[in-house]
Amino acid sequence: MSEYTNQKADIHMHSTASDGGYRPDVLMELCAKAGLNIVSLTDHDTTAGLETARLVAEKHGLQFIDGIELSTRTNGVSVDILGYGFDIHNKVLQDNLAFHRNMRQERMDRMIEKCQENHLNISIEQVKAEVTGETYSRPHLAKALIKQGYVESVHEAFDKYLGYGKPCYVFKENEMNPQEAISLIHKAGGIAVVAHPIYYDLDDQIVQWFEEEDLDGIEVYHRDHQPEDVERFLQLAYHAEKRLNRTVFKTGGSDFHHESFGRAGEQLGLTKLPYEQGLRILDFAQKA
Ligand SMILES: [Zn+2]
């Protein structure tokens, strides 16, 4: 029996700094209400919410870990790499994030041009009104299209216009690959973890990243991981530990955005990350 039976850790969640539904301060208040003890905010490709989140988390007596979720692509598959316990002011990291923000903005400009070519009269201001954080993405454009009455849902917007190969789609250029994301997090002093591996079916590559890129961990516990998936990724982690003779972090969390976003099991603290595993990440982050 664990000595931490009543302690809870949830180290994967999003705020309005990326695509979540709550501001970082409100999200941390919700974490306190949910009875969490260790938390991390892991917004997509931005650290903008971390300072506020830490302040509010610590005010409520929560242990806070700086986090991020980097978007990458390998062989046409989107792979998210989580980073923990890094220096949020690291220049290499911040320059890189700014570069990708600019790329996304340019891509949005080009998608709006294509919308206009397709008689969808949409402006950058209308898209901007949908953006809560620092970054543009296609769902923001989709919401603007809904408001202008061109489509009825985000799904329809992607299906008709914004999805891959559709008339207003623009290819994402200069995307990071997982190896680059791992290295970037290491340069900023953090640990790199492959997020929700059930989405990719890339177990062999993950093994390779452990061996060749010094990947630090794997998200074993996630709202979309069934018990057999948890077992599969625990085994993967144990084998990597044995072969490499080093610690592999086994992380997890709710990947919470908002209750109303329509994903099953998306509730703060519902996904059980063994508290000891949360403590190991916290230990690392506090020594860093
Ligand atoms: Zn996430």
Residues whose N, C-alpha, C, O or C-beta is under 5 A from the ligand:
A	BS01	ZN	T42 E69 D255
